[in-house]
Amino acid sequence: MTDVRAAIEAIWRIESPTVIAGVARLVGDVGLGEDFAQDALVAALEQWPRDGMPVNPGAWLMTTAKRRAIDHVRRSETQQRKYAEVATELEEHDDMPDPEDVRDDLLRLVFIACHPVLSPPARAALTLRLLGSLTTDEIARAFLVPEPTVAQRIVRAKRTLTEARAPFELPGPVERASRLGSVLEVIYLIFNEGYAATAGEHWTRPELCEDALRLGRVLAELMPRESEVHGLIALMELQASRLRARVRPGGEPVLLLDQDRAHWDRLLIGRGLRSLARAGALGPLGSYGLQAAIAACHARARTAEETDWVLITAIYDVLARVVPSPVVELNRAVAVSMSLGPAAGLEIVDALRDDPALKDYHLLPSVRGDLLTKLGRTEEARQEFARAAAMTRNERERALLEARAAALE
């Protein structure tokens, strides 16, 4: 019985996004789509252990969920037209969904889960729930928030979509281009929370990186001609290649230039470089593609000393023009300091000190402390590291910054 239940849960992880997307298109409501899909899961848990696994579990789940949708619509006399549409759909696709329909339905689900009317935390939670097949408990543990908070975000997100009458349909070409940015932002937000956790006792959460990579690869299959989709995948693959080297056995953080590159995942690096080449072949590199190009410079260097900082600086110059932001400028300052010296980098950092967008950004004093250390301004550097330590919410990062401050006393 336990083995059957585990098998059902594994199948659900794989098939649930397709089932939710297919039913949501029919009923025009992503919340109802998930409810009917969950009904199908409950039916599977009840029937499969008794009757045996169906030949095509995904088609069984889809058909059962659609039948639940029909029952729901049938009970509403004012929705007979919708009932007819759903019934026709079920008759035409009772066994095997058309691959093109599945592709379009999943793409609709991607865009609705990342709809601009939702807040970024709500988009991330809904995306992981509907497309990542994570439970509310898993999402809560990943983002270190109470499970009721995540459940509330998801409920509110569905309600917001309903109240905004957000259509469960593919955006037109013009709107799709603008909405794609929101989708990519959500996926990278999930990845970054795994790559450098904002809070808690762990420096990284590799499982979140894996979820984001899986979502990115699904999106690449759905939108294979979008350069920035492949650029984001390249960036995530190249950064994920360093995960094993980012922490010591005890969990302590290891900074990029101190990492043992023998522990970098060469398979992921190869995949990342191919994704970057694919992005470049489809058009000019955008924000994610340019960041991936920077990550590629690190990946190609066999040692930290071989890093091509001049090229990295040049790419940051382009990135700063494509997406000007104080965070990009801070990263550019690091590259400039490595290619032209710490004084040149400090000049850029000091120009950012009064930027309101970086007021609570702990990496600003952290970077400044590093540059001041190289310039021999020890006491100033110690104060900057102490300030950065007080600002971060990640326990491992705080310990690292406090240790750097203590070393300068």
C-alpha positions, 0 to 999 in steps of 0.5 A: 500500500505504501509503495502504491501511494508513493507511486501515485504521489510521484505521478502527481508531481509530474502530471498535476501541472498538465491536469490543472492547466487543462481543466483551468482552461475549460472552466476559466478559473485556475482555482477551480482547475486546481480543486478539480485536479485535487479531486482526481488525486483523491480518487486515484488514492482511493481507487488505484490501490484497489483496482490497480494502476491505469495504463495511462495515469496522466490521461486517467487523472485528466479525464477524472478531473474533467468529469468533476468539472462537468459535474460542477457545471451541470449543477449550475443551470446558468452555465449550460453553454460551458457544460456543452463546451466541457462535455465536447472537450471531454468526448474529443480528448477522453484518453490522450490529450493532444500534445499541442493542447497540453503545450498551450494549456501549460503556457497559459498556466505559466502566464496566469501564475505569474500575472502582474496583478499578483505580488512577487511573493504570491507569484512565487508561491502560486507558481511553485504550487501549480507548476512545481507541484509543491505542497504548501508545507514544502513552499513554507519550509523553502521560504522560511515562513509559516505554512498558514502564511503560504496557504493564505498567499495562494488563496489570496492569489487565486481570489485576486485573479478571479476578481481581476477577471484575469483571462486564462488565455495566452497573451497576444504577441505584444503583451506576451513579450512584456508578461514574459519578464514577469515569468522569468523574474519569478523563476529567478527569484525562486532560484536566487532564494535557493542559491543565496538564502535571504534568511535562516541557518542555511547558506543555500537551499539546492532543492529550490534551485532544482525547482527553478531549473525544472520550471525554466526548462519547461518554459524553454520547451514551451517557448523555444524561440525566446532568447531570454528564456535560454539566457535565464536557463544558462545563468541558473545552470552556470550558477548552480554548477558552483553549489557544492563548492559554495559551502564547507562540510559544516555549512559555512559559506565559501566566497567565489574566489576561494572555492575549490573549482574541482567541485564545480559541476562540469556537466552543468557548466557544459549545459549552461554554455550550450544554453548561452550559445542557444540564447545568442543564436536567437538574438541579442543577449538580454539581461539574463543572457548577459549575466550568464555571459559573466557567469561563463567567464568564471566557469571557463577559468580553471583558477580564480587567477585566470578569470578574465576580469577585463571581459567581465567589466566590459559585459557589466558595462553593457548590462548597466546600459540594458538594465540600469540599476544600483545592484548592477552598478555595485556588481560592476564596481567589484569587476572594476576593482578586480581589473583596475584596482580597489580604488577604482571600484571604491569610487563607484561604490561610494557613489552608491552609498546614498542610493535609497534602493540600497539603504538596507542592502547588506552587500553594499557595506560588505563590498565596501569593507572588502575594498577598504581592506585591500586599500589598508583602511582597516578600521573603516573596513571593520565597521563596514563588515560589522554593519553588513553583519547587522543587516543580513538575516542569514545566520551563516552569512552573518557569522562570515561577516562578523568573522571578517570584522573580528579579523580586522580588530 
